[in-house]
């Protein structure tokens, strides 16, 4: 316990007592919070990336969990229990409002590259339902991305709340059931005497070192573990946050590691690393193992399950980060009025459409870059780097708030916060820098071109664009919440239609309300 912890002992207890006294409080158990956290993080999509490393995937999942997942979870819990309003409030209070805008912008901007990676996985998976040869087609991948994204925009713009429960259902349909089947059949496959495609000896527990380029794919795990700040808001719903939240986080970490590691190992048992596709690797493994057990008819069924879960996840994410950015921008005037307009359903349609145009242009990269896996990796690393900028700001804000507001009531105080935040900051910065190195697992392209693409995407979208918005903002861009939403006609004639309530998980991380 730090000196700041001891000095703030009475306010902390007062805050916790006050929380217990609030009428109508709905408490959740630490086990329930652990399961919620697991469902928001775990997925089969990253498995092929780590399956490339075989048994070393255990090490490469475990290290980022310790140096990034754990600090993120505990630091975000303290921030969420002390300051409402998500990452914008945390960073603007701890550092400055411009940095708060940068943080919430990065939460939004990372989705512009996230959708091409998520929907690239959908395209490759859907190919195994129609024709597996399409999985390596960049044109097919780009087409599926654009059709799926614009369909999602159409659905979201109607203001429907039907997608609210898709995330929890997606965990079961698209992760737990297929993952369990893959692990079980993979184990039986080995048990029948079939050789593992990747060596499973103790000597292979650590990745082979051939320079930083050989370990670059570990950056993908930082994206896999991101989003923990969303569930941090629930720390105040625990009866004893100081005791129960760490237990929930350690249980969630254990479950997440199992869900990430075991399917990756199962894939490495079945598909040789040199034949593995980063987008279609999951379906490659299912196709091979189902063929080995003469149940190939199950391949398209599993493909449909994975596609349905991924599309459900996209819909739950689609409106959230943009809604958070919109709420902040209307209050502070960070975006021009055109991007603040709402349609008749109270949805930020112009912002979604603008995002969609950029996403569609990026999706064409699949058709232009010869290797689908290379395109997928480039978009993944840019997504990660933009998101890591937000985490760097969050860790700095946490340290400053502990020092400048030591007596501010917090429902939960992270142990050794300065050390935790420092470790998280260092790990995030290292991952961001390593991402500029092209991975050795697939390549052949010019490293300078790779650097220019990644740097242009990550730094241009993550830093330059928000700087320009902030630099050229005008007082007329401000629209106080009480003045109502911006209708299709513009600021003049603003109607008192109100805004819809956030229904997707990302709102809890990015909204400024």
N, C-alpha and C positions, 0 to 999 in steps of 0.2 A: 504494500500500500504506500502511495506517495504522500508527501507532505500535504499536497493539495487535497488528497482524499481525507486525511485526518482533519484538516482545517474546515472542510465542508461537511463534516459528519452530521451536525445537527440539521442543516438544510436538506441533506439527503434523506434523513429519517422523516423529516416533516413532509417532504414531497411524497414519500412512499405511503405515509399515514393518510395524507390527503387523498391519494389515489384510492385507497381502500374505502374511504368514506363516501366516495361519489355514488349517489343512488343510481341503480340500474346498470352498474358496471357488469359487463359480461366477461367472466374470467375464462381463460383457456389453460389447459394443462401444458406442461413443458413437453410432453410427448406429442401432443397435437401440434405445437409450434414446430417441433422437429420435423414432423411429417409435412407440414405446410412448406417449410424451408426446402425439404428434399424435393417436393413436387415442382418448386419454382426453379430449381437448378439442374436436376438430373435429366439426362437425355441420352439417347443412343447415337445422336448425330456426330459427336466428336470421336466415337470409338474407332473408326478407320484411321484417323490421323495418328492416334497413339498405337494402334495395332502394328504400324510400321516398325516400332521399336521392340515388338515381342514382349518378353518377360520384363524388360526394362521399363515398360509402361507403368508398372507399379511404382517405381522410383519417381518417374516423371509426373505422375499424378499426385504422389504424396508430398513432394517438395513444394509445389505451388499451393497445396492445401494448407501447409503449415505457415508459409511466409506471406500468403495473400488472402486465402479464404478465411482463416482464423482472424487475422487482424481486421479485415473488412467487416466481419460479422460483429465482433465485439465493439469496435470503434463506432460503427453505424448505430448500434444499439444505444450507446450512451448519447449520441447526437439526437437520435429520434425520441428518446425519453426526456430530453431537455428542451428541444426546440421543434415545434410543429412547423410544417411547411416544406419538408423534404430537403434535398441537397441544396436548392437555391437559398433557403433560409440559413442552413448551416454555414455555407461558404460566404454568403454576403455578410453574415454576422461575424464570422471568424476572420475573414480577410477584407472583402469589400464587395459592393454591389456589382461592379463590372466583372469581378471574378465569379460571383454568384451566377451572373448571366452566362459566362463562359461554361460553367459547370452544367447548368441545365441545358444549354445549347448542345454540349457534347452528348448528353443523354439522348437528345433528339437526333443529332447528326449521325451518331453511330448506327442508327436504324437504316439510314440510307444505303449503307453497305451491308448491313445485317440481312436485309431482305433478299438481296441476290445470293447470299450464302445459304440462307434457310431454304429459299425456293429452288436453289440449285440442287440441294439435297432432294427436294420434292420431285424435281424433274428427273433426276437419275433413278429415284425409287419408282416413280410412275412408269418409267421405261420398262421395268421388269414386269409390269402388268400388261404392257402392250407389245413391246419388242425390245429385248435387252440391248440390242445394238445401238439403240437411240441414246443410251446412257453416256456414250462417248461423243455425242454430237453436240457441238456448241450451239448450232442453230436451234435444235430442239430445246436445249436448256434455256436459251434466251427467250424463245417463244412461250414456254411454260411460265417463266418468271413474269413476263408482262401480262399474260392472261390472268394468272392467279392474283397478281398484285392489284390490277385494275378491278377485278371482280371483288376483291376485298375492300377497295375504296368505295365501290358502289354500295356494298352491304353496310359498311360503317357509316356512310353518309346518310343512310336512312334513319339513323339514330336508334337502331335496334339494340336491345340488351340481351338478345338471345345467346350471344357469344360469351356471356360472363362465366358460365360454368364449364366452358370447353377445356380450360387448362387442366382442371383436376381430372376430367375424363380422359384427357390426352395422356396423362401420366400412366394410367392403367392400360389404355388401348395401344398407345404408341411406344411405351417404354417398358413397363413391368412385364406384360405378357410376352411380347416378342423377345425381350432380353432374357427372360427365364427360359423360353424355348430354345434360344440360341445357345445359352450356356449349357443347358441339359444335353441337347443333341451333340454339342461340341465335345462334352465330356464323354458321352457314349461313343462318339467317333474315335476318340483316343483310346478308350477302353477296349475297343474291338481290335486294337493292334495297329491302327493307322498311324503313320508318323506325323508328328507336328511339323507344320510348315516353318515354324520358328523354333529354334533350340530352346528348351525349357530347363537348362542347367543353372546351377548357382552362379556360374561364371557370367551368365547373361543378365543377372539382376541389375547391373549397372550398365548404362548405355555406352557403346563404344565411342571413345573420344577421337574425333577427327577434325578438331577445330570447332568454333562456335556454330558453323554452318550445319554440323551434324546434329545439333540440339535445338535448332530454331523452332521446330514444330511444337516445342513445349509452350511457346507463346499462346498457342490455341487453348491451353488449359486455363489461362487467365480469363479468356472470354467465356469458357465453360463455367467458371466459378463466379462470374460477375452476376450482379443483380441481388446480392445479399442485402443491400440497403433497403430493398423493398419490404422485406419481412421484418426489418428492425423496428418498424412502427408498432409491431405487436408486443414489444417488450413490456409496455405498460399494461397489457392485459394479463400478465402473470402475477399471481398473488405475492410471490417472493422473487422479484427479478434477479437480485444478487445471487441467489442460490440456484434458481431454476433456469435462467437463461444460458449460463455456461453449459449446463447439462443438455439443454435442447440443442445447442450448437454442436457439441461433441457427438451427440447421437446423429444429428443430421450429417455431420462430416463423415461419420462411419458409413451411413447408408449411401451417401453420395459417392464415396470412394468405391463401394461395392458395385454400385450401378454403373460407374464409369469403367472400373478396372476389369471386372469379369467379362463383359461383352467384348472389350478390346482384346483380351487374351483369347477368347473363343474365336474371334476373327483371325488372330495371328496363328492359331492352330490349323486353320483351314485354308487360308489364302496366303501365298508367299508375298512378302513385302513388295517385291519388284512388280507384281501384278495387281497390287491393290489400288483401287480408285478412292480418292478422298471423299467423293460425293456418293459413289455407288458401293462402297466397301461393305456396308451392312447387307445389302441385297446380294452382293457376290457371295458372301458367306452363307446366307440363307439358301441361295440357289444351289450351292455346292453340297451343303449338308442335307438338304431335302432330297437331292438327287441320290446321295449315298444311301438314304433310307427309303428310296423309291416312293417318295411323297411329293414329287415336284409340283403337284397341283396346289400345294400350300403356298408356293412362292408368290403368286399374284395376290392371294388373300392377305398375307403379311404385308405386302407392298401397299395395299389399300389401307390397312390399319395405320401404317407409318405415315402415309400421305394425309389421311384424315386428321391424325393427331397434329402433324406439323402445320396444316392449314388452320386448324383450330387455334394453335398457338400464335400463328401470324395475326389472326383476327383479334385475339385478346391483346396483342401488342400494338396493333396498328394505330389506334387513336390515342393511346395513352401518352407517350412522350410528347407528341405534338400538342396535346391538350395542356400538358404542364407548361410547355414553352409559351403557348398562347396566353394562359392566365397571367404569367409573369410579364409578358410583353405588353399586354393591355394596361397593366398597372404602371409599368415603368417606361413604356414607349420604346421598346427595343426593336420592334419589327414595324415595317410600313403598314398602313391601314389595309392595303390589299391582302396581305397575309393574315390579317386579323379578322377578316370577314367570316361570318357564320352563315350557314344556310338556314332554311326555315325549321330544320330539326335541331338547331343549336350546335351543329357539327362544324368544325374548322375545315370546311371542304377545300378552300383555296390553298391552305397549307398542305393538306393531304395530296392535292393534285400537283402542286409544285414539287413536293417530295417525290411523287410518282413519276414525273417527267425525268427528274435526275436519276431515279432508280432504273427507269427504262433505258436511259442512255448507258448507265453502268452495266446493265444486263447484256448489252450488245458486246461487252468484253468477252463473254463466253463464246460468241461467234467469231471474234477477232483473234483471241488468244488460242493458239493451236491445241493446247492441252487443257481439258476441262478441269483437271485436278489443279493445274497451275493457276487458272483463273479463280477457282474456288479458294485457294490458299491466299492469293493476293487480296481478295475481298475480305477474307477472314481476318487477316493481319491488320488491314486498315480499320476494320470495325473495332478490333481489340485496342489499337493504338489510340483511336479517338476516345473510346470509353476510359482508357487508362489516364487520359488527361484529367477527366473528372475525378478519378480516384486520387490522383496526386493532390488535387485541390482539396478533396475531402480530408485527407490525412493531415495536411497543413492546417486546415481550419480546426480540426479536432485538437491539435496541440495548442494552437493559439487560444481557443476557447477555454481549455483547461487552465491556461495561465492567466488569461484576462478576465475570465468569469468563473473563478474557482468556487464561489458560493452560490452560483446559479443552481436552482433545484433540478436534480436529475433523478429519474426513477431508477436508473441503473448507472453504475460507474465502472467502466472497464478497468480491470487490474493492470497496473504498469502501462497505462495508456500511452505515455510518451515513447516507451520502447516499442510497443505494438504498432503505433502509428509510424514510427521511424522505420521499422522493419517492412511494413506494408508499402511505405513510400519508396524505399530502396528497391524492393522487389518489383513494384510497378514501373519504376524508372528503368530498371534493367531489362524488363520484358519489352518496354517500349523501344529501347535502343536496339535490342537483339532482333526485333522485328524487321529492321532495315537490312538484315543480312539474308540473302536468298538461301533457302534450305538446300542441303546437299541431296536429299532424298529424290527430288525430281528437279530437273533444271535443264541446262544446255543453253539457256538464254543469256543475254548480256546482263551482268550484274549491275551495270550503270543504269540500264533501262529499267531494271527491277527497282532500283533505289529511287529513280525519278518518279515512277508510278506510285510506289508506296508513300514516298515523302509528299508528293503532290496531293495524293488523296487524303492522307492523315493530317498533314500540317495545313494544307489548303482549306479543307473542309472543317477541320477541328479548331484552327486558330485564325486563319486569314478572313474567312467569311464572317464569323462573329465580330472580329475587329472592325470590319467595314460597316456592318450594321450599327455597331456602337459609335463608330466615328462619325457617321453621317445621320444619326438619329435626329429627329426634330421634336419640339414640344408638342406639335399637333398629333404625334403618334400615340400620345398617352390617352388611354380611355379608362377612367376609373370604373371599378366593378359596378357601382350603383347606377351608371349611365346605361347599362344594358349591353347586349351584344351588338356587334357591327353587322347590320343586315347586308343583303346583296347590293343595296344601293349606296353603301359607303357609310362614313361617319355621320354625314348629315341625314337626319331622319332616323336615327338609331331607335329601334323599337325596344320595348320592354318585354322581350321574349324570354330573357334569362338563358342560362346555359344548362345543358344536360349534366347530370351527375356522372362523375367518372365511373366506369364500370370495369376497367381492365387494370391488371396489376401495375403496369408502369406508371399510372397516375399517382400511386402512393409513393413513388420514388421521385417524381419530378414536379408535381404540382406545387404551386406556391400558395395555395389556399389553405 
